[in-house]
């Protein structure tokens, strides 16, 4: 996982599939980055390298959304494959935050 501020956005780029083993290692780091840095107005979760996501991975995304909104930051997911975008659509998460 790579986290950096790019202009007005905090970009969280995932480098591997979003499964339980990855979430455990990265959730606190991602949330801390959102909470600790006030120099951005939006959080962008880049999942272009993610090929699969499990239920814990979905919980990770929802948790980042909640942390972002709790800290007055907008949230969006970019780079979603068709399958992952479809999953978010079925779960109606695309109605809660932007999925591209």
Phi and psi restraints in degrees (value plus and minus 20) as a CYANA .aco file:
   2 UNK   PHI    -139.7   -99.7
   2 UNK   PSI     112.3   152.3
   3 UNK   PHI    -146.7  -106.7
   3 UNK   PSI     106.1   146.1
   4 UNK   PHI    -173.5  -133.5
   4 UNK   PSI     134.2   174.2
   5 UNK   PHI    -108.8   -68.8
   5 UNK   PSI     107.7   147.7
   6 UNK   PHI    -145.5  -105.5
   6 UNK   PSI      76.8   116.8
   7 UNK   PHI      46.8    86.8
   7 UNK   PSI    -139.7   -99.7
   8 UNK   PHI    -112.4   -72.4
   8 UNK   PSI     -13.3    26.7
   9 UNK   PHI    -142.1  -102.1
   9 UNK   PSI     122.9   162.9
  10 UNK   PHI    -114.1   -74.1
  10 UNK   PSI      97.1   137.1
  11 UNK   PHI    -122.2   -82.2
  11 UNK   PSI     102.8   142.8
  12 UNK   PHI    -129.4   -89.4
  12 UNK   PSI      89.3   129.3
  13 UNK   PHI    -125.2   -85.2
  13 UNK   PSI      99.6   139.6
  14 UNK   PHI    -108.5   -68.5
  14 UNK   PSI     118.8   158.8
  15 UNK   PHI    -124.8   -84.8
  15 UNK   PSI     -24.4    15.6
  16 UNK   PHI    -167.7  -127.7
  16 UNK   PSI     154.8   194.8
  17 UNK   PHI     -78.2   -38.2
  17 UNK   PSI     130.1   170.1
  18 UNK   PHI    -115.8   -75.8
  18 UNK   PSI      63.7   103.7
  19 UNK   PHI    -143.5  -103.5
  19 UNK   PSI     152.5   192.5
  20 UNK   PHI     -72.5   -32.5
  20 UNK   PSI     -62.7   -22.7
  21 UNK   PHI     -85.9   -45.9
  21 UNK   PSI     -54.3   -14.3
  22 UNK   PHI     -95.8   -55.8
  22 UNK   PSI     -59.9   -19.9
  23 UNK   PHI     -81.2   -41.2
  23 UNK   PSI     -65.0   -25.0
  24 UNK   PHI     -77.3   -37.3
  24 UNK   PSI     -57.4   -17.4
  25 UNK   PHI     -97.6   -57.6
  25 UNK   PSI     -44.5    -4.5
  26 UNK   PHI    -136.3   -96.3
  26 UNK   PSI     -34.9     5.1
  27 UNK   PHI     -81.2   -41.2
  27 UNK   PSI     -70.3   -30.3
  28 UNK   PHI     -83.4   -43.4
  28 UNK   PSI     -61.1   -21.1
  29 UNK   PHI     -82.2   -42.2
  29 UNK   PSI     -63.7   -23.7
  30 UNK   PHI     -86.6   -46.6
  30 UNK   PSI     -66.2   -26.2
  31 UNK   PHI     -83.3   -43.3
  31 UNK   PSI     -62.3   -22.3
  32 UNK   PHI     -80.6   -40.6
  32 UNK   PSI     -59.1   -19.1
  33 UNK   PHI     -84.3   -44.3
  33 UNK   PSI     -57.4   -17.4
  34 UNK   PHI     -88.6   -48.6
  34 UNK   PSI     -63.5   -23.5
  35 UNK   PHI     -96.6   -56.6
  35 UNK   PSI     -50.5   -10.5
  36 UNK   PHI    -108.3   -68.3
  36 UNK   PSI     -36.1     3.9
  37 UNK   PHI    -142.3  -102.3
  37 UNK   PSI      91.5   131.5
  38 UNK   PHI    -115.1   -75.1
  38 UNK   PSI      -6.5    33.5
  39 UNK   PHI    -109.0   -69.0
  39 UNK   PSI      -1.5    38.5
  40 UNK   PHI    -163.4  -123.4
  40 UNK   PSI     138.5   178.5
  41 UNK   PHI    -131.6   -91.6
  41 UNK   PSI     -29.6    10.4
  42 UNK   PHI    -161.1  -121.1
  42 UNK   PSI     136.6   176.6
  43 UNK   PHI    -136.7   -96.7
  43 UNK   PSI     108.5   148.5
  44 UNK   PHI    -137.5   -97.5
  44 UNK   PSI      99.5   139.5
  45 UNK   PHI    -117.9   -77.9
  45 UNK   PSI      90.3   130.3
  46 UNK   PHI    -113.3   -73.3
  46 UNK   PSI      90.6   130.6
  47 UNK   PHI    -133.1   -93.1
  47 UNK   PSI       8.8    48.8
  48 UNK   PHI     -84.3   -44.3
  48 UNK   PSI     -42.0    -2.0
  49 UNK   PHI    -113.6   -73.6
  49 UNK   PSI     -19.8    20.2
  50 UNK   PHI    -109.9   -69.9
  50 UNK   PSI     102.4   142.4
  51 UNK   PHI    -120.0   -80.0
  51 UNK   PSI     -46.2    -6.2
  52 UNK   PHI    -164.0  -124.0
  52 UNK   PSI     136.4   176.4
  53 UNK   PHI    -163.0  -123.0
  53 UNK   PSI     115.8   155.8
  54 UNK   PHI    -127.1   -87.1
  54 UNK   PSI    -195.9  -155.9
  55 UNK   PHI     -82.8   -42.8
  55 UNK   PSI     -54.7   -14.7
  56 UNK   PHI     -87.5   -47.5
  56 UNK   PSI     -56.1   -16.1
  57 UNK   PHI     -83.4   -43.4
  57 UNK   PSI     -60.7   -20.7
  58 UNK   PHI     -83.0   -43.0
  58 UNK   PSI     -62.0   -22.0
  59 UNK   PHI     -81.1   -41.1
  59 UNK   PSI     -58.3   -18.3
  60 UNK   PHI     -78.3   -38.3
  60 UNK   PSI     -69.1   -29.1
  61 UNK   PHI     -82.2   -42.2
  61 UNK   PSI     -66.2   -26.2
  62 UNK   PHI     -82.5   -42.5
  62 UNK   PSI     -59.4   -19.4
  63 UNK   PHI     -82.6   -42.6
  63 UNK   PSI     -60.7   -20.7
  64 UNK   PHI     -86.6   -46.6
  64 UNK   PSI     -58.5   -18.5
  65 UNK   PHI     -79.8   -39.8
  65 UNK   PSI     -67.7   -27.7
  66 UNK   PHI     -83.0   -43.0
  66 UNK   PSI     -64.1   -24.1
  67 UNK   PHI     -82.2   -42.2
  67 UNK   PSI     -60.1   -20.1
  68 UNK   PHI     -82.6   -42.6
  68 UNK   PSI     -69.9   -29.9
  69 UNK   PHI     -87.8   -47.8
  69 UNK   PSI     -54.4   -14.4
  70 UNK   PHI     -83.2   -43.2
  70 UNK   PSI     -44.5    -4.5
  71 UNK   PHI    -125.5   -85.5
  71 UNK   PSI       0.9    40.9
  72 UNK   PHI      38.3    78.3
  72 UNK   PSI      18.8    58.8
  73 UNK   PHI    -135.9   -95.9
  73 UNK   PSI     121.3   161.3
  74 UNK   PHI     -95.2   -55.2
  74 UNK   PSI     143.1   183.1
  75 UNK   PHI    -160.1  -120.1
  75 UNK   PSI     118.1   158.1
  76 UNK   PHI    -169.3  -129.3
  76 UNK   PSI     134.5   174.5
  77 UNK   PHI    -129.9   -89.9
  77 UNK   PSI     109.8   149.8
  78 UNK   PHI    -143.9  -103.9
  78 UNK   PSI     136.5   176.5
  79 UNK   PHI      59.2    99.2
  79 UNK   PSI      -2.5    37.5
  80 UNK   PHI     -90.1   -50.1
  80 UNK   PSI     113.4   153.4
  81 UNK   PHI     -86.7   -46.7
  81 UNK   PSI     145.7   185.7
  82 UNK   PHI     -78.3   -38.3
  82 UNK   PSI     -60.5   -20.5
  83 UNK   PHI     -85.3   -45.3
  83 UNK   PSI     -63.1   -23.1
  84 UNK   PHI     -91.0   -51.0
  84 UNK   PSI     -61.0   -21.0
  85 UNK   PHI     -80.8   -40.8
  85 UNK   PSI     -59.5   -19.5
  86 UNK   PHI     -84.6   -44.6
  86 UNK   PSI     -61.5   -21.5
  87 UNK   PHI     -79.9   -39.9
  87 UNK   PSI     -67.2   -27.2
  88 UNK   PHI     -81.9   -41.9
  88 UNK   PSI     -56.0   -16.0
  89 UNK   PHI     -86.5   -46.5
  89 UNK   PSI     -65.3   -25.3
  90 UNK   PHI     -79.4   -39.4
  90 UNK   PSI     -58.9   -18.9
  91 UNK   PHI    -102.2   -62.2
  91 UNK   PSI     -21.5    18.5
  92 UNK   PHI      43.1    83.1
  92 UNK   PSI       1.3    41.3
  93 UNK   PHI     -92.1   -52.1
  93 UNK   PSI     -44.8    -4.8
  94 UNK   PHI     -88.8   -48.8
  94 UNK   PSI     -31.4     8.6
  95 UNK   PHI    -109.0   -69.0
  95 UNK   PSI     -33.7     6.3
  96 UNK   PHI    -116.0   -76.0
  96 UNK   PSI     -60.9   -20.9
  97 UNK   PHI    -162.9  -122.9
  97 UNK   PSI     142.2   182.2
  98 UNK   PHI     -92.5   -52.5
  98 UNK   PSI     112.5   152.5
  99 UNK   PHI    -144.2  -104.2
  99 UNK   PSI     101.6   141.6
